Amino acid sequence: MYLTDRSAPAHAGTDQERRRGPGRKVAPVVLVLGTVSLITDISSEMVTAVLPLYLVTTLGFSPLGFGTLDGVYNGVSALVQLTGGHLADRIRNHKLLAGLGYGLSALCKPLLLLASSIGTLGAVLALDRTGKGLRTAPRDAMISLSTPAGKQGRAFGVHRAMDTTGAMLGPLAAFLILRTAVDGYDAVFGVSACVAVLGLLVLVLFVPGRGRVSARQPDERAADETLARAKAAATDQTPAREDAAARDEATAPGAEQPVRVREALALLRIPRLRALAGCAALLGLTTVSDAFVYLLLQRRAGIAEEWFPLLPLGTAVVFLLLAVPVGALADRIGRRTVFLAGHAVLLTAYALLLWAPDTPALPCLVLGLHGVFYAATDGVLPAALAAVVPGHLRASGLAIVGTSQALARFCCSLAFGAAWTMWGDGPALAGSAIGLLCCAAVAGVVLRPADGTR
């Protein structure tokens, strides 16, 4: 779930661009990274689709125990994102860090065959999320740096659509394996490991290595000047344009300077970045994890256990269909508007789960709204950061905001699992819905553009 800070780019849709025509929609590296994510998500979602039911029904975990593991699933990734983002900027090799992350996640899939207690499962899931944390910011930085500012939403929409194709195929594969294999869960984990290795091979063989930006975007120069002004304000100095020029030379081809930790942390002096990170955390605190949503839907709609792995498929189909058009819409009308609308849709899904009308359409309605929510939020944050964070610090900026969101989700999973255990699923969901409504209202005010644009 991602936020925004501005309306459509000022230079989007100029007369020169209209004369030139739409041209190439996305860079080739976006398509290759989308393919890697597609394959990897088939592997990941095969496990994710069966894990909640496997833990609760087969291993007998309570909602609190499952919430703890689900929190670890998100929290570890959050802590590692900062390291992955900074290292990718520091060594100027986003592909290397992304490859290490994909490789670590692939290693964890066969280890699930050996885990049977909350301790061992927690360790394996933590290692898997370490891989995700390492790869997310460098991967998104490669997408962002290869795409013009006016097409960031479309590029991330294409990537998320390909990623979601894998998220759609993964549960379907898990469902078929469970129905045909004797040891269904073990077979799912084994096949998932093989698919993960295939995704890693595609990354190694087809994604370009060290990428260098030949010409910097105007938005990136503005981001550099914003960072210089923020630093100057913090030290009561007048920002000099020579500072931005020096950074231009430092990031020019052949002049790669290592990024220091102090420079990455200086990003927190940018007011808009702080607003993005704060709102991402605030909303993450009240956004129930996907696994809990599917467990709630299964109980409220009376869905048989053998059909449970197909629930993520419903979300993925809607997300796949809407990711690109909604991303392009966010580029045109403003990402703040689309983001807030997405959370209003999620709130509607919560209301349906609380009401639980006796209709066979309930699963379709909830999963459809869940998919619309992701289409309207996922991928918007990296696009918004293109105008806020300089290119040589892009992965660090993505990691800061992503970490704030993931840590909040970690806390939400723990709190929701505890509330479910003590008071039941209904009161727990009602509390989350009320919290989401309040937090969305606050985010709408905090992210309101100063110039009155959408």
N, C-alpha and C positions, 0 to 999 in steps of 0.2 A: 504494500500500500504506500502510495507515494504522493507527495504534495507538490505545490507549485508556488511561484512567487511573482509571476508576470503573465501578461496576456500574450497573444500571438506576437512573434518577433517583428520588430519594426521593419526589417528589410524583406520580410516574406511577401511574395506576391508582387514584386516591383515590376515596372514595365519591361525592364531588361530581361527578367526571368520569364515573363509571359512571352516575349518574343523568342526566347531561346527554347521554350517548350519545357515539359516536365523533365526530360532527360532521364538519366539513370535514377531509379527510385532509391536504391540503397547500395552501399558499397559491397564489393564481393566478400570482404572479410565478415560483414554482418551475416551473409548467407552461410558462410562456412561455420561461423560460431553458432549460428542457429541450428545447423545440422548436428554439431557436437552436443548442443543442449537437448536437441530432440532425442538423440540416442541415449544420452545420460539420463534424461527424464523418464524414458521407458524403464530403465533399470531402477531408478529411485522410486517411481510411482508404483512399480510392482510390489515393492516392499511396503511403501506407505499405505497402499490400499488394503493390505491384509494385516498390518501391524496392530491397529487398535483392537480388532476383534481377536487376534492371536493373543495379545496380552491380557485382555479382559476375560475372554471365555476359555482359552486353552491354558494359560498360565495363572488365571485367577486373580489378576491385579484389581485393586479397588480403583475408583475414579481418582482418588488422591495419588495413589501410586502411579497410575497412568499419567496424571497431570505432571507429576515430578519428572518422569521420563520425557514427556512432551516439552516440558520447560527446558530440560537439558538439551533436547533436540534443537531448540531455538537459541538458548543462551550461550552455548559454547561457540556457535557460529558467530554470534555477535561479538564476543571477545576477540576472536581470531581475525575478524574483518579488518580491524584497525592495523594489525600486524601485516596482513596480506596487502592492504592498500598502500601502506607506507613503504614496504619492501619493494613492491612493484614500481613505485615512483623512484625510489632510491637507486635501484639497479638498472632502471630504464628497460626492463624486460618483462612486460606484462604476460607474455606467452609462457615464460618459465614458471612464474608463480601460479598461473591458471593451470598449467600442466601438473604441477605438484599437487594442487588441490583435487583435480579430477582423479589423479592416481591414488591419492590417499582414500578417497571415497570408494573407488573400485576395490581396494584392498579390504575394506570393511564388510563388503557383501557376503563373502564366504564365512567370515567370522560369526555372522548371525546364526550359522548352523550349530555353533558351539556354545552359544549363550542361552542360559535358561533361568537365571536369577536376575533380580533388579540391579545388582551390582555389576555383573558382567554385561548385561544389556545396556546399562548406562554407560559403561566404558566404551563399548562398540559404537553406540550412537554418538557419543561425544567425539570419538575419532572421526566418524563419518561427517559430523558437522564441522569439525576442524578443516576437513577438506573443502567443504562448501564455503566456509568463511575465507579460506585462502584464495579461492578462485573467483568469487563473485565480483569484488571490486575491480581486479585486473581485467576480467572479461568485459564488464560494462564500460571500463575506461577505453578498451580497444574499440568498442562500438561507438562510443561518444567521439573519440578523437578521429575516427574515420568518416564522420558524418557532418555536413554543414549544419549550422545552428538552427536554420529554419526547417530542417527535416529530422530533427532529433526524435520527435514524437513518433514519426512514421518508422524510423529505423528501429527504435526499441519496440514498436508495435509488431514489426515483422519478426524480430527476434523472439518476442514473447509468444507470437502465434506459432512459430516453429517449436519453441519450447513446450507450448501447451499441446501440440500434436503428440509429442512424446508422453505428456501427462495423460492424454486421452488413450493412447495405445497401451500404456503400462497397466492400468487396472484391467483392461480387457484381456491382456495376456495373463495376468494373475488369475482372473476368473476362469479362463480356459484351462490353465494348469491345475487349479484346485479341483476342477470337475473331472479331469482325466488322470492325474497322477495319484499313485497310492499314498505316498508321503507328500501331501500337497504343499504344506508350508516349506518343507526342506527343498522341494523342487523349485518353488518360487524363488527362494534365496539363491539357489545354485544358478539358475538361468539368469537372474539379475546380475550376478557377478560377471558372467560371460559378456552380457550386453554392455556393462560398464567399461570393460576392457576395450571393446570395439569403439566406444566414444572417445576414449583416450587416444587410440591410434589415429582416429580422424584428426584430432587436435594436433598431434605431433607431426603428421604428414602433410596437412593441407593449410593450417593457419600460418601466415607469415610470421617470421621471427621479429627481431627488434624493429618496430615501426618508427619512422621519423616524419614529422609534419613538415612538408616543404614550404607551406605558406600558412601563416596563422590567420585564424578567422577574426573579423572585427570584434565579435563578442568576446573572444579570448583576450584581446588587448584590453577591452573594457573590464574584464574580470581581473586582469593584472593590476590595472589602475585602482580598482575597488579594494583589492588586497593591500596595495601600497597606502591608500588613504586610511584603511583600518589600522595598519601598523603605525602610521604617523599619529593618528588620533590617540592610540594607546600610549605613545611616548611623548605626546605634546609637541610633535615636530610637524613641519610643513612637508607634504609629500612632494618629491621631485620626479619629473617625468623621466629623468635619467634612470631611476630605479626600474621602471617598466622596460626601458630600452636595454638595460643590463640583463633583465630576465629574458628579453627577446634573444639576445646574443647567447645566453646560457642554454636556451632550448632550441637554438638553430642547429641545422645539420652539422655534425662534426664537433659540436661544443656541448657535450653532455656533462653536466655537473650533478653530483649526487645530492639528493634532497635530504636535508637535515631534519631531525625530529622537531626541532624548534620551528622550522619553517612550516612543517605540516600542521603543528598545533596552532600556528598563527592564523590558520583559516577560521578558527573559532572567534576571531575578532570581527569577522564579517557579519553584520547584523542579520542579513537575509539567510545566511547559512545557519545561524543559531535558531532563527525562527523555523526553518525547515526541520532541523534536528529535533527541536522541542515539540513541534506539532506531531512529528512522526512518532515520538515516544508517547505523547499524550494519547493519541488514538490507538497505539499498540497496546496500551494498558487495558483497553476496553473492547478489543477485537478478539473474539473467541477463536481458537485455533480450528483449522479445517477438520482435524480428527474428532474434536468434540462436536462440531456441527453435524458430522456424519453419524456419530453415535446418537445424538439427540434425534436426528431425523429417522434413524432406524427404529428407535423406541416409540416415537410419536406416531409414525406411519405404520408400524407393525411389519416392517420389512424382514423377510427371512434371512438368516445368516448367510446362506450361500449367495445371495444377491448383494451383500454388503460391499464386496470389492468393486462393484460397478457404480457406486455412488459418486466417487470422484470423476467418473467418466462424464456424468451430466454437467458438472461444473466446467470441465475441460472443453466440452463441445461448444458451449456458449462463449467461453473465453476465446477459443480459437476463431470463431466466426466474427467476433467483435473487436479483437485486439488491434488490428490494423486500422479499421475505420475510426475507432474511438481515439486511437493515438493521433491520427491525422486531425480529428476534430479538436483535440486538445491543443494542437499547434495553431489552429485557426481562432478558436474562441477563448482560449486561456485555460491553463491547466488547473488553476484553482477551482474554476467552475465545474470542470469535469470531475475533479477529485472529490469535491463536496457532494456532488450528485451521486457518485459511487457509494459513498458512505450512507446516504439516504436510502439507497437501494438495499444495502446490507441491513439497515435498521428495519426495513420492511420484511426481509427474510426472517429476522429474529421475531418480529411480531407474528408472523405466520406459524413459526415453531411454537410460540407461546399459546396461540389460539388453537392450533392443531385441529382444524376442521376435518370432519369425517368425509373426506373426498379422496378418490384415487389420484387426483391431480396434485395433491400436496407435495410429493417428492419432486415432480417436474417444476412446480412453482418455486420451491425453495432452492433447488439446484440451479434453475435458470437465473434467479436473482443473485445467487452466489457467484455465478459466472460473469454476470454483468458488473458486479462489484469489482472483480479482479480486472476486467477489461478497462474499467474506468479509473483504476488506481495503479496497478502494477506497471512499471515502466515509465510512469510520468515523472517520478523524482529524478532519475538520471538525466532525463531530457531537460528538466528545469535547471539542473546544476551546471549545464553547459555555459550559461550566462553568468554564473556566480563564481565558479572555481576555475583558476587558470589551468591550462592544459597540462603543465608539468606537475600539477598537484591533483589532477582529476581523480585518480584512484584513491588518494587519501581523503578527498572530500566525499566521495561516494561511500567510503568506509565509515566516516564519522556519522553520517546520517543513517546509513544502514545499521550501524551498531546500536544507535539510540533506539531504533525501532525494534530490533531483535531482542535487546535486553528487556524492553517493555513487554514484548510478547512472552518472554520467559516468565516474568512476574505474573502476567495474566493467566498463563497455564497453571501455575502453582495455585493462584488464588481461586480460579474457577474450579479446579479439581477439589480443593478443600471445601469450597462452598457447596459443591454437588454432594460431597460425602456427608457434610453436616446437615444441610437443609433440603437437599434434593435438586434435581436438574432444573425444575421450573423457577424457583427463587434465584438460583445462580444465573440463569439466562436473563431473567427480568432485571437483575442488578446490572448485568453487562449492558443491556439495552439502554437503561437509563443513563449509565455512565457514558456510553457512546454518543447519545444525544447531546449531553452536556459538553463533552470534549469536542465534538464536531462544531458546535456553536462557538466555542472558544477559538478553534482553529480557523473558522471563517473570519473572525475578527482579526486575529494575529496575522494572517496571510493576506489581508486585504491590501491591494496595491495603494501606495500613497497618492498616485495620480488619478485614482478613481476608475481606472480601466478594469476590465473583468479579470 
